[in-house]
């Protein structure tokens, strides 16, 4: 029997229920069953792809994984429609409390469900005593471009850094070699920073409030103050020595007074990981074993772990920050990785198809289709965590639409 057979049977049963105008409770129960079988399918099939990855050619591996992800996505869309139908039926029958329960269940499995957020945002549907709960469930107001950002000179937004204390967003532009600055609250254009760099990539802020930028083409790191004045420069050739003079800086992060740098060879076939104290780079330089990542896709330090990410195949290597000992090698369920951001409770990954949230141990929690949520092509590259009144949030650099997106997590 095919792995998909139980799902296909349930799909046909759900279609019959929808056509017959089934009771809301029956729809919700059917949707929950579909979700359980869908997760079972994922658990049974996705590990097979990753276990076989090293023995398959890319031409065999990637189409198979794409087909699986398309299959899973199509059933999630069906699940969303069934939950929505159940919630609408419960509202029509005068049971708004049960409708909220159904929408909460939908958002637990599909947090970017625009249909659910649309219902929750219509306050006239909810009695006064339920409006607080409805507002608490929805984050729709944060699925939007920052006001005023789109069209203000962003050409290829690559990386994002947030200065929460100063209320500023910094965006590196790989093509125009500018660092754009925007207001964190209103998206106001604060003007670009230009300097001696030639091809910008990664950005981060250190514990002294300095903004560090990777000049990929110039093979150097620059430190800037809040006014954009250059406060320091670290040339990789001088720091690493002649044997590694060809390495290019791509991504960096700051933690505990140190900078962590992920660099690569010119063809992006090999990756190197370093750390150093920016006040004494040469004296404090630490070389980590070469991570098995291929093309680099970001580095973060969180909870005593260094997380180094690679693109195709999608890989995250976790190292003990103190000893450098490898702790885990995770292959997230996506075709590639653009960049990562880490918090104690989760790891966030931008990839070709959207935004993926992982548990600290690498288990997938949810996957957001940004094109459906935000509109347009929505290909997110850089991302940065930001503290908001309603909880943590993300800023995403959408290089397809040349804009910044704010997303509640």
N, C-alpha and C positions, 0 to 999 in steps of 0.2 A: 504494500500500500504506500502511496506517495505520502511524504511528510505533510504535504499541504491538504490532503484529502479531508481531515476533520474541519479545517477552515473553510474549504469549498462547500462542504455540506452545511455548515453554520451560515455561511454567506447566503445561500439559497433560502434557508429558513428565515433569515432576517428580512430578505427582500419580500417574502410572502407576508411576514408580519406587518411591514410598512404598507404594503399594498392593501391589506385588509383593515388598516386602521386599528392595530392592536392596542390594548390598554397600555398606559404609560409604564406601569410596574413591569409588565411583560417585556417591553422594549428595553428597559434598564437592565433587567436580569439577563436578557439575551446579549446585550452589549458587554456586560461584565464577563460573560462566558467567552465571548469572542476575544476580549482582551487577555484573558488567562491563556487561551490556546495560542494566541499570537506570541505571547512572551515565551511559552513553551517551545514554539517553533524557533524563535530567535536563539534560545539557549541550546537547542539541539543542532542548529545549522551553522551559526556564526563561528563557533570554535573550530568546526571542521575546516573552514576557510583559512583560519589563522594557523592551525596546525600544519596544513598542507602548503602554506605560502612558500616556504623555502624550497619545496620540491616542484613548484609550478612556475612556468614562464608567466611573465606579466600578461601576455596575450590570453592565457587561460584563466588566470586568477582574477583580474580586474573585471572582466565581463560577468563572471559568476557572482562576484560580490555586488556589482551594480544590479544584477537581476534580483538578488535576494533583497536588497534595500528597496528596490522599486515595489516588490511584492509586499514587504512589510508596510511601506508607506501607503499603498493603496488600501490595505485593510485598516490602517489607522484612520484614513479619511472616512471609510464606511462607519467605523466605530464612532467618530465624531458626529456623523449625521444621525446615528441612532440615538445617542445621548441627547442631542439637541431636540429631536422629535419627542423624546420622553419628557424633557423639561417643558417644552411648549404645551404638551398635552396636560401635564400636571398644573401648569398655570391656568389653562383654560378650564380645568375642572375645579379651580378654587383651592389648590393645595400648594401655595408658594413655598412653604417650608420644605416639602418634599422635592420641589423643583430645585431649590438651592442645594439639597443633598446630591441630586443628580449632576448638577453643574460642578459641584466640588469634586465629585468622582471623575468627571471628564477632565478637569484641569489637573488632577493628580497624575493622569496618564498622558495628557497632551497640554502642557502649560501654555502653549502659544495658540490655543483654540480661539480664533477670532470670533466665531459664532457665539461661544459661551460668554466672552467678554462683552459682545454687543448686547446680549440679553441682560447681563448684570448691570450694564451702564444705564439701562432704561429705568430710572427710579420710579416711574409711574407704575411699573409692574409689581413693585414690592411694597407691602405694608410698612408703615413707619418703623415697627419694631424689628423688621428684617433688613432695613436699608444699610445699617452699619455692617452687617455680615456680608451683604452683597458687595459693598464698596471694598471690604477687606479681601474678597476673593479676586476682584478684577485688577489687572495692571495695564489695561488697554491704553491708558493715557501716556504710558511710557514707550509704546510701540510707535515711535515717530522720529523723524529727523529733528535734530536740535534746531530751534528757530534761527534763521539767518545764516546758517552754515553753508547749505548747499549753494554751489555756484560762486563761492567767494575764493576763487583761485586754487582750489584743490584739483590737482591733476592726477596724481597717483598716491593717495593717502596710504601710508604704509604702516606706521606704528603710532600708538597713542600713549601719552603719559599724562597723569592728572596731578596737579599741585592743589590739593584740597585746601590747604591753609590760605593760599593766595586766590583761590577760586578761578583757576586757569586750567585750560586744556591745551596740550601741545600735540601737534600732529606733524610727523615727518613726511615730506613729499619726495618720493624717490626720483621723480622725473624733473621737477623744477628746482631741486636742491634747496628747498626752503623749509623752515620750521614754522608752521602756522600756529597762531595763538588765538584762542577763543575763550569767552567767558563761560564758566562752568554752569551758571544758572540760566543765562539768557542766550548763549551762543553768540554774543557780540564779537565782531571781528576786531581783535586787538593788534592786527598787523603781523606780517611775516618777519621772521628773523633770517637774515642771510649772512653768510660768512665764507671762510676759506675752504669749506668742505665741497665735495663734488658729487657724491652719490649717497644720500642719507638712507639709513635703514632703521635699526633699533633705537629706542629712546628709553630712558628711565630717570627717575629723580633719586638722589642719594639722601642720606640722613642729615646732610648740611643744607639741603634745599637747592643743590646744584643740579641742573639738567645735563645729562650725559647723552651724547649722540654718536652713533656709529657712522663713520664716513667709509662706506664700502669701497668706493673707487680710490680714495686717498689713503686707505689702509691706516686709519687713525681714529682715535676717540677724542671728542671735544667736550669740555665742561663749560657750561654757560650759567651766569647768574640770572636772576629774574628779569633783568633789563636786557638780556641778550648779549652781554659782554662776555667774551671768551676769557675764562679764568684758568684754563689749563688745556694741554694737548698731550696725548700719549700716542706715540708712533709705534705701531706694532713691530716693525722691523727692528727698531732699537730695543724694544722690550723683550721680544722673543728670541732674537739672535738670527744669524744668517741662515741657519738650517730651516727656519720656519718663516722666512721673510716674505713668502708668497701668500701667507694666510690673509683672508679678508674678514673684517669684523662684521657680523650680521645682527646679533641680538645680545642684549645685556640686561642685567637687573642688579639692584643694590639690596644688601641685607647685612645687618650687624657690622656696619662700617666698611664692608668689602664690596667690590664690584665683581660680578660673575659674567664672563664673556664667552659666548658661543661663536666660534669662527670657523671658516671652511677654506678649502683649497679653491683656486680659481674656477675649476669645473664643477664645484659643489659636490664632489664625490666623497670627500672625507671631512669629518667634523672634529674640532678640537674644543675642549672646555678648560677654562682657566679661572682663577680668582686672584685678586690682589687688592691691597689697600691703595686707593688713589693718591694718598699723600706720599706713599713710598712704593711706587709700582714695582721697580726692579727688585728691591730688597724683600718684598712680600709675595712675589709671584709664586703661584702654586699651579702645577700641571696635574690635571686629572687624567686617568687612562682614557684613550680615545674612545668616545661612545659610538656604538654601532648604529648610527642614525641615518647615514646618507646625507641628503640635503638638510641643513638645520632649519628649525621652525620655532625656536624660542627657548628661553631659559627662565625659570622662576625658582625662588627659594621660599619655602613655607613649612612650618612645623618641623624644623630640623632636617628637612629633605631638600635636595636639589632636584628639580625636575627639568630634564633636557629633552626637547621634542625634535623629531625629524619628520620630513614630509612623506614622500612615497617610498616604501610603505609607511602608513601612519604608525608612529612609534613614540612612546614616552618612556624614558629611562629615569628611574628614581635612584638617587644616591644618598647615602648618609652624609650630611654636610660636614660633620666633624672628621670622619675617617676617610670619606670618599668611597666607601664600600658600596657596591651595587646592591640595591634592595629589591628592585622589581623591574621587569621589562613588560610594558603594557602595549597591546595593539588595539586602540579604540576602533569601534565599528564605523569607520569612515574611510574613504578612499585615500585621503591625504590630510595633512594638517597645515594650516597657514600660520597660526600663532596660538599661544596659550596664555592663560592667566590663572593663578592659583590663589585660593583662600583656604583657611583651615577646614571648611566644610565641603569644599568642592573644587574641581578643576574644570575650567571652561576652555573649549577648543573651537576656533573658527576653522571651517573646512569648506570644500567646494559647494556643498549642499546646504550649509547653514551654520548653526551654532549647536555644539554638543556639550552637555553638562555631565561630568563624571563624578562619582564618589571618590574620596581620597585613595581608595584601593584600585581605582580604574574601572569599576563597574559603571555602565552607562545608566544615567538617570532619566534624561530626556534629550530629544533632538529637535531643534526648532528650524522650520523652513522659513528662512528670513524673507525670501521673495514673497511668500504668501502673507506674512505678517506685516512687512514694511512696504510692500509694493515695489515695482521696478525689478531690475535684475538682482539687486541686493547680494553682492559677493563681498563678504566681510573679510578683511585682512587683519589689521591690528585690533587689539582690544585692551581695555584697562578697567580694573575694578574701581568703583567710586562709592562712597558712603552717601546714602540718601535718607530722608526722614522716614520713608516707609521700609527701610531695610537696604541691603546691598544692591548695587546696580552695576551695569556694564556700559561702557562706551565702546562702540564698534566703528571702525573706519571702513566704510563701504566704498571700495575702489571702483566698482562698476557704475554706481550712480554719483560718485564724487561727493559724498556727504558723511556726516556722523550720525549714528543711531544711538538712542538711549534705550536701554532694555532693562526691565526689572527682573531680578533673579531671586 
